[in-house]
Amino acid sequence: MVFDFLRRTPEAVLPNMVAEKKASATGRVVAWGSSGRVAWSPRDAVSLTRTGFLGNPIGFRAVKVIAEAAAALPLVLQDANMRYDLHPLLDLMRRPNAAQGRAELFEALYGFLLLQGNAYVEAVPGSGKLPGELHVLRSDRMNVVPGADGWPVAYDYVVGNRTHRFGVSEEYSPICHIKSFHPQDDHYGLSPMQAAAVAVDVHGSVARRS
């Protein structure tokens, strides 16, 4: 689900055509067992982050190097006619929120994607068409609520015993969910740390014995 401000409306692209809703024929099958109910995020990602990043210098360094390098890449804004050097969207990305600049925001985004296979960006409504702020939310606290067609109808952000639900409509989603490929999960991405779990365990065991 992409942010509304990053896509053109159907009316703007094809003003003389009626917008149509598209969905995969398999959507209802995927959603059969979870429609309207929370699809809980994999909790093993939390322990993998603890052992593979917080407690492993090699994993820590690998994630930091990749995330910092990706965050340092320059952003380019252009359409079919020109490239923009000045634009409100570029201003937003330079200072997405009061606590972070562009590099810090993207480092957090890439970090969560590398550690847990999922990254979530919240768009806080602004006074105009663009969001007022952008925030990367903790992936381990977010749960997808799938609808009847398999697509998310809401995102639940859980802290302790409190839950905030971000509703999703056809026109607008306050949450942008970026996920890696997962061959066995319809709603969440695969954590690279999960693929490296055996190697992480071996390294940790050797380090503790030495």
C-alpha positions as CSV (number, residue, x, y, z in Angstrom):
1,M,0.0,0.0,0.0
2,V,1.6,3.2,-1.1
3,F,1.1,6.7,0.3
4,D,-1.7,8.6,-1.4
5,F,0.6,11.6,-2.0
6,L,3.0,9.4,-4.0
7,R,0.5,8.3,-6.6
8,R,-1.8,10.0,-9.0
9,T,-5.5,9.6,-8.7
10,P,-7.3,7.7,-11.4
11,E,-9.2,10.9,-12.3
12,A,-6.0,12.8,-12.8
13,V,-4.5,10.1,-15.1
14,L,-7.6,9.2,-17.1
15,P,-10.3,11.8,-16.5
16,N,-12.8,10.3,-18.8
17,M,-12.7,6.8,-17.4
18,V,-14.4,5.3,-14.4
19,A,-11.9,4.1,-11.7
20,E,-12.0,0.3,-11.3
21,K,-11.0,-1.7,-8.3
22,K,-8.6,-4.6,-9.0
23,A,-7.7,-7.5,-6.9
24,S,-6.1,-10.9,-7.4
25,A,-8.5,-13.9,-7.9
26,T,-6.6,-15.6,-5.1
27,G,-7.3,-12.8,-2.6
28,R,-10.4,-14.3,-1.1
29,V,-8.6,-17.6,-0.6
30,V,-5.7,-16.0,1.1
31,A,-8.0,-14.0,3.4
32,W,-10.3,-17.0,4.2
33,G,-8.6,-17.8,7.4
34,S,-7.8,-14.3,8.6
35,S,-10.3,-11.8,7.1
36,G,-11.0,-9.1,9.7
37,R,-8.7,-10.6,12.2
38,V,-5.1,-9.5,13.1
39,A,-2.4,-11.4,11.3
40,W,0.2,-11.5,14.1
41,S,3.7,-10.5,13.2
42,P,6.4,-13.2,13.7
43,R,7.6,-12.8,17.3
44,D,10.9,-14.7,16.6
45,A,12.1,-11.6,14.8
46,V,12.5,-9.9,18.2
47,S,14.8,-12.6,19.5
48,L,16.7,-12.7,16.2
49,T,17.3,-9.0,16.5
50,R,18.5,-9.4,20.0
51,T,20.9,-12.2,19.2
52,G,21.9,-11.2,15.7
53,F,22.2,-7.4,16.1
54,L,22.3,-6.3,19.7
55,G,24.4,-9.2,20.8
56,N,26.5,-9.8,17.7
57,P,29.2,-7.4,16.6
58,I,29.4,-8.9,13.0
59,G,25.6,-8.7,12.5
60,F,25.6,-5.2,14.0
61,R,28.3,-4.0,11.7
62,A,26.8,-5.5,8.6
63,V,23.4,-4.0,9.2
64,K,24.9,-0.6,10.0
65,V,27.1,-0.5,6.9
66,I,24.3,-1.4,4.6
67,A,21.7,0.9,6.2
68,E,24.0,3.9,6.4
69,A,25.2,3.4,2.8
70,A,21.6,3.1,1.5
71,A,20.5,6.1,3.5
72,A,23.3,8.2,2.0
73,L,22.1,7.8,-1.6
74,P,20.8,11.1,-3.0
75,L,17.1,11.3,-3.8
76,V,15.9,12.4,-7.2
77,L,12.4,13.8,-7.9
78,Q,11.3,13.9,-11.6
79,D,8.4,13.3,-13.9
80,A,8.2,12.7,-17.6
81,N,9.2,16.3,-18.4
82,M,11.7,17.5,-15.9
83,R,13.8,16.9,-12.8
84,Y,12.9,19.1,-9.7
85,D,15.6,20.7,-7.6
86,L,13.0,22.6,-5.5
87,H,9.8,20.9,-4.4
88,P,7.7,20.6,-1.2
89,L,8.2,16.8,-1.3
90,L,12.0,17.3,-1.3
91,D,11.7,19.7,1.6
92,L,9.7,17.1,3.5
93,M,12.3,14.4,2.9
94,R,15.1,16.7,4.1
95,R,13.3,17.1,7.4
96,P,10.7,14.4,7.7
97,N,10.1,15.1,11.4
98,A,11.4,17.2,14.3
99,A,13.7,14.5,15.6
100,Q,15.2,13.2,12.3
101,G,16.7,14.3,9.0
102,R,16.5,12.3,5.8
103,A,19.6,10.1,6.5
104,E,18.3,9.2,10.0
105,L,14.8,8.3,8.7
106,F,16.2,6.1,5.9
107,E,18.7,4.4,8.2
108,A,15.9,3.4,10.5
109,L,13.8,2.2,7.6
110,Y,16.6,0.1,6.1
111,G,17.6,-1.1,9.5
112,F,14.2,-2.5,10.3
113,L,13.9,-4.0,6.8
114,L,17.3,-5.8,7.2
115,L,16.6,-7.0,10.7
116,Q,12.9,-8.0,10.5
117,G,12.0,-8.0,6.8
118,N,9.4,-5.3,7.3
119,A,9.5,-1.5,7.6
120,Y,6.6,0.8,8.3
121,V,6.4,4.5,7.6
122,E,3.6,6.6,9.1
123,A,2.4,9.7,7.2
124,V,1.1,12.3,9.7
125,P,-1.5,14.5,8.0
126,G,-0.5,18.1,7.1
127,S,-2.3,21.2,6.2
128,G,-2.1,20.5,2.4
129,K,-1.9,17.4,0.2
130,L,1.5,16.4,1.6
131,P,2.0,14.9,5.0
132,G,3.2,17.1,7.8
133,E,5.7,14.5,9.0
134,L,7.0,11.1,8.3
135,H,7.9,8.6,11.0
136,V,9.4,5.1,10.9
137,L,7.5,2.8,13.3
138,R,8.9,-0.2,15.1
139,S,8.2,-3.3,13.0
140,D,7.9,-5.6,16.0
141,R,5.0,-3.6,17.3
142,M,3.0,-3.6,14.1
143,N,0.3,-6.1,13.0
144,V,-1.5,-6.3,9.7
145,V,-5.3,-6.7,9.7
146,P,-6.3,-8.2,6.3
147,G,-9.6,-7.7,4.6
148,A,-11.9,-10.0,2.6
149,D,-9.7,-9.7,-0.5
150,G,-6.4,-10.3,1.4
151,W,-5.3,-6.7,1.3
152,P,-4.7,-4.8,4.6
153,V,-7.8,-2.9,5.9
154,A,-5.9,-1.7,9.0
155,Y,-2.6,-1.8,10.9
156,D,-2.5,-2.3,14.6
157,Y,0.4,-0.7,16.5
158,V,0.7,-2.4,19.9
159,V,2.7,-1.1,22.9
160,G,2.1,-3.1,26.1
161,N,-1.6,-3.5,26.5
162,R,-2.5,-0.5,24.4
163,T,-3.3,-0.6,20.7
164,H,-3.6,2.1,18.1
165,R,-5.4,1.1,14.9
166,F,-4.4,2.9,11.6
167,G,-7.4,2.5,9.2
168,V,-6.8,2.0,5.5
169,S,-9.3,3.1,2.8
170,E,-9.2,2.7,-1.0
171,E,-8.1,6.4,-1.3
172,Y,-5.7,6.7,1.5
173,S,-3.4,4.8,3.8
174,P,-1.5,6.5,6.6
175,I,1.0,3.5,6.7
176,C,3.4,2.5,4.0
177,H,4.4,-1.1,4.5
178,I,7.7,-2.1,2.8
179,K,8.6,-5.8,3.1
180,S,11.1,-8.2,1.7
181,F,10.0,-11.3,-0.3
182,H,8.7,-14.2,1.9
183,P,7.7,-17.4,0.1
184,Q,5.5,-18.7,3.0
185,D,3.9,-15.5,4.4
186,D,1.2,-13.5,2.7
187,H,1.4,-10.5,5.0
188,Y,5.0,-10.1,6.3
189,G,8.4,-10.1,4.8
190,L,11.2,-12.5,5.6
191,S,13.9,-11.4,8.1
192,P,17.4,-11.8,6.7
193,M,18.4,-12.6,10.3
194,Q,16.1,-15.6,10.1
195,A,18.0,-17.0,7.2
196,A,21.2,-16.4,9.0
197,A,20.0,-17.8,12.4
198,V,22.1,-20.9,12.4
199,A,25.3,-18.9,11.6
200,V,24.4,-16.4,14.3
201,D,23.9,-19.1,16.9
202,V,27.2,-20.8,16.0
203,H,29.1,-17.5,16.3
204,G,27.4,-16.6,19.6
205,S,28.2,-20.1,21.0
206,V,31.8,-19.9,20.0
207,A,32.1,-16.3,21.4
208,R,30.7,-17.3,24.8
209,R,33.1,-20.2,25.1
210,S,36.2,-18.3,24.2
